[in-house]
Structures are given as C-alpha cells and as structure tokens.
Amino acid sequence: MSSPESQAYRLLQDSDWVHAGLAEAAPPELRTVLTMMLDCPEPLWISWGPDNLFYFNDAFLPWMGNKLAGAMATPVRIVWHDVWEELGGAIADAMAGTHRSFRNLRVFMDRDGTRRETFWTFSYSPIRVADGSVGGTLCVVSDQTEFVSERNEHSRQVEAISEEARQAHAELVRAREQLRQSQKLEAIGQLTGGVAHDFNNLLQVISGSVDMLRHGIPRDERQRRHIEAIGAAADRATSLVSHLLSFSRRQTLSPQVFELGNGVEGLGDIIRTLLGGRVRLELELPDEPLHVLLDKTQLDTALINLAVNARDAIPEHGTVRVCVRRVEVMPSVRFAPPLKGAFAAVSVSDDGCGIEESVMSQVFDPFFTTKGVGEGTGLGLSQVFGFVKQSEGEVDVTSTVGKGSTFVLYLPLTNQALAVDSASGAQSLQDARGLNVLVVEDNVDVAEFAVSALRELGCGVCLARSGDDALVELEKNHARYHVVFSDVVMPGISGLELAKTLRGLYPDLHVVLTSGYSELLARETDHGFALLRKPYTLGDLASAIRPPARSAHLALNDELTDEVWRTLS
C-alpha cells in the first residue's frame, strides 16, 4: 500500500479480514483497486466478492458517522442495513456487470443516532478480474444534502415570492376592478344628479298641483280618480328619483338620533305583512340600547328592500331573520381596511336560493336584477348601498347557492341625545297663515307654484328671482319678513350661500332651503338650515316655513290679502 499512514489503512490492518489471513490470499485486482482507492483524495468505496465486503478511503470517513467501528471489510448489507433497500439493487446490478448512477438520491439514513433525510449522488461500476468476470463494485459518491437543502430552500423562497407576486397581481386586478366600479358608479351619480334637480322641479309642479286640487273645492268621483292617478304616478316618479339619488350618494338626508332596536322592532309588523304567510320573520334585538344618527325613513326603506328581496329568494316556505347587534370593528369590505369603532350591525338573512358567484359583484348596480320582467326595478339594493355609504357605514353580502344570503349593514353609533318628537302638525296649515314670506326661486314654473301655494296657506308673498335680488329686498324691508324660502341651485349666489349670508345679517330671520338635488347639500350635510325636499306638499310647506319661535318685534299681520306684494325682476 502506498498510504500506510492513512486512517483507512490502519482500520484495514485492524480488520478481521487481515487478521484471518484473507488479505494475503486476495487477488491482485483487489490489491490494485485498494491501493488506488486509498490513494484517491475523492470519497470512494468498493465492495468485493460474493459477500460484498465493504472497503473505503479517508475521504469517505466523515460520512460513516456511528457506522465506522468494525465497518472495514464487513459485508455492505450489515454496515448500511438501514439503507440496504435503496442500495442493494444498485450493487446487485453492478455485480451483474451493469453500470448504475443516481443524482441527488433521497435516502433516509442513520449517521449519528438519528434517522434523517439525506441526498447522495452515486455512480456504481463493476470491477472485472483477468478472466472478464466481475469481482466487485466501485462506488464514486458525493454527499449532496447541504446543496439540495440550500436549493430547496431557495426554491421555497422563490415559490413564496412567486405566490406573493401572484397575490399582489390578484390584488391589483381586484383594485382595478374596484376602481372601474367606482368610476362607473361616480359616472352614474353625476348623470343622476344632473337630471334630478330639473326632474324634481317638474315633479314639484305636478305633485304640488295635485295636492292643491285635493285641498280645493269638492270634485266629482271621476275627477277625483284622475287626480289620484296623477298623484300616484308622481309619487312613483318621486320614489324613482329618490332611489337613484340615494344610490349615487347624492340624496339629501335628514338624520335624527333614535334607538335602532326600537326602530327595527317598530318596522317588524310592516315587514311581516310584506313577507306574507309563507315566510316567517325572526327578530333578534340587543338588550342594550344602540343609538344611531340616521335618516330613519331611508333606513326603513333599506330594510324593507332587503326583506322583500329575501322573500322573493325563498321559493316556498322559509324564514327571514333580522338581527341587530353591536360590533367594535367594521370588517374589511370590498378591499377597504377594517375600521375600529362603535358600530351597529344589522343583518338580514334568508334560507332561499342564494346568489350566483358570477353576479355577486353586480348586486348593488342600479337596474340590475335577476327577477323577471315587471317584477322589480333593480333599484332596491342600489338604494341600500347608497344610503349606507352616505351614512358613513358599509354594506356586505355573503351567499351560498341553495342555502341563502345574508346582507349586513354596518352603521356608526352616536353618543348624541335622542331626538324629541315635534309637536303635532295637525294645525300646520293654519299656523302658516299670516306669515310674510320672501320666495327666492329662478325656475318660472316652480316659482309660480310656490307663490300660489303660499297664498293658499294665507301668507303674504314676495318673489325674488335670484339671491342677489333677495339681498336687495331684505336690505330695504328685512323687518317685514318672517321667512325666506329659497331654492338651493340658482345662477349666481346659491341658496346655501344666501342662507349663510342671512344668518350673519339677520340672525332672527327664519330661512328654509328647498331642493330636489344639490351637490352643495350632498357635500355639506351640517349646514344647520331647515330643508324642504322637492317635491313637497302643502302640509310639508306649512310645517317648514313656521318659525321655531316668533320674535316679539315680528308682529303678524292679521289683515293680509291674497295679493302678491310684488315680483322682483
């Protein structure tokens, strides 16, 4: 041997194979291979003879672990008994004269008393003797465990990055879709707001005239039917515009503080009537009071819309559940982050047919409906969406096809005191009599109606065609007037700007604003002025213009005539 100082050589000399004299009888091919192996700086091992005796060099020693003792010149199947199933076949093939190789072969191996995952690259070659037969097997081996582990870790990192990239891309796609939806809703809102003001002016003349006819001289039955038909059509048109404005978040709300549980409970009888006999209503109300600052009429409309949709989703018999509870966090809805705070969650659930996933993103779109022709306008859910968003809340929906749907309204709670019911309006028509009113209106038809309606109520009326004309008139005769009744949307100075100016100049003057739609009012909800929505009735008008308190120096004129004082041009 040329490496007598190597550890492998010493282990070989100490082996039972040498002590038994078998080394002296070894064929020259084995001696040559052993010399080559012991001199080689690369890890090698060989097996020899029918017993596959195991020999290895110094470079292979670090991988022996707890198998080193007694391993030299011992059968391979004994030394590597724990991995013989993986190695035995390859050694047998090499002994049969067939070369075998493995790259990064995973082997669960006990090297230090613990069985663990390792990776190896093996190359098995037959060792032939002089007569051409195979005397043994040469194995060139390298431990790839660290390399494979690093590669796998890198692959996991790449996969994690790829998954993050996929998620980021999905979020980007969803954000783009959300932006597209928002832009679509904004465009619809702008279109709606653009026509709503003029449309409500027309409705004001129609419905107001109908109201005046109802309060006029008695009519025969045929005339009353025609009047009521016109009134009903005007009411439906008013509701249509209101729903559109609510969806686009341009509806002028009239918020008041009330206890939500009592409000929902009071609406229960109406909802039961709408559900009919085949659908049962269950109410779950909280024990604690939940005070909200909302437009109660709009909330009632929203809950009725949800209840009717739930009823229509139940094919036969079923249950609609309305649950009111307090939550401290509003969850993430449509990509918006969660919001901490005090909220009331009002859920409306049904056990009906559910909503298909393909249409979930469209349920709040105006005029979108899955109902048949003539069974709905497609504005119910859009009204819910607009009202809740304009009330600084959120609406979420979950659904399972065949099991039902749940709509949840998240509404902010308030610490403000409960609203006090106003006095009875039975005498409102008489209470308006004797008031001197300055009407500020640029629309000729609406102005003519407002003047006629106020005269019908027994008021003295003066008409100004613009805010500037109104300021000129008040500068001359402000003590003469009890009320300024002004439209909001006008050329030049707006009604809201006029009202703010009058608040500073004449703080005792009662100012009432009227509008069917105003971007100004939609943006500035805390202006503090009385607001009368178009179209309004005679009773609404009389209640609105009555000052909260009549100052002593504004004595009423009991001798007012039906004459309009004058019209400012």
Secondary structure, DSSP 8 states (H G I E B T S, - for coil): ---TTSHHHHHHHTSHHHHTTTTTT--HHHHHHHHHHHH-SS-EEEEETTTTEEEE-GGGGGGTGGG-TT-TTEEHHHHTGGGHHHHHHHHHHHHTT--EEEEEEEEEEESSSSEEEEEEEEEEEEEE-TTS-EEEEEEEEEE-HHHHHHHHHHHHHHHHHHHHHHHHHHHHHHHHHHHHHHHHHHHHHHHHHHHHHHHHHHHHHHHHHHHHHHTSS---HHHHHHHHHHHHHHHHHHHHHHHHHHHTT------EEEEHHHHHHHHHHHHHHHH-SSEEEEEE--SS--EEEE-HHHHHHHHHHHHHHHHHH-SSSEEEEEEEEEEEEE---TT---EEEEEEEEEEEE-SS---GGGGGGTTSTT--SS-TTS--S-HHHHHHHHHHHTT-EEEEEEETTTEEEEEEEEEB--S---------TTHHHHTTT-EEEEE---HHHHHHHHHHHHHTT-EEEEESSHHHHHHHHHHHGGG-SEEEEESS-SSS-HHHHHHHHHHH-TTSEEEEEES--HHHHH-TT--SEEEESS--HHHHHHHHS-SS--TTS---TT--S-EEEE--
